[in-house]
Amino acid sequence: MQCPYCGKEMTGGYLATGPGRIAWLMEEPGAHAYPQREDEFFLTKPSFWKCGSVKAAYCKACKIILTKI
């Protein structure tokens, strides 16, 4: 997918929660979503709740994440 702002190729991945934090992950999470790679990161502070995720695309250049709802 191309970024609608800069036209560069976006990286596919997932927005995921767990535990209680939202993270950007390159692969679909299992029971918990913990960043493991250099370009993966948490979007919120920690908590202890269930994990959920949606497919999303991240543009490193523009610092945006796009997802279909």
N, C-alpha and C positions, 0 to 999 in steps of 0.2 A: 504494500500500500504506500502511496506517495503522500507526503505531508501537504495539506491544502494551503499551508502558509509559505513554506520555502521550496516545495517541490522535491525535497530529498526523500530517499527511501526510509520508511519508518520500520521499526523493529516490532515484530509481532510478539505478543506475550499475554499476560493476565494481570488484572487487578485482583488481589486476593486479600482476605482478612484472616487474621489469626496470630496469636490470640488477641483479639480486640484491636488490632492495628491493621491498616490497609497497606499492602505492599505491592510493588511492581515486580513481577517474576517472569522469567523467560519461558518456563515450562509450567504446565498445569500443576497446582499444588496437591499434595496428598491430604493427610489429616490436619496438618498445620502449615501455614505459609511463613517461611523464614527465608529472607534473602540469603543466597549462597554464592552468587557470582558478583563480579565487580560492578556490573551495570544494573544490579537489582537493589532495591531500596524500600524501606518502610515509608509510608505517607502519613502515619498517625502514631500516637503514643501507645505503649503497651497496655494490655488488659488480658483477661483470661476467658474468652468466649469461643464459640465454634468458628470454623473456617468456611468461607464462601468465596467464589471468584466469578469473573466475567472476562470474556476475550476482549483484548484492547491492543492498540498500537501506540508506541511511544516514539516521539521525535526528539532525539538528544539535542539537536541544533536549536529547536524552538522551545524545548522544555514543555511539551504538551503531550497529553494522553487522550486518544480518541477511542470511544467504545460505542457499539450499537446497543440500544435499549429497546 
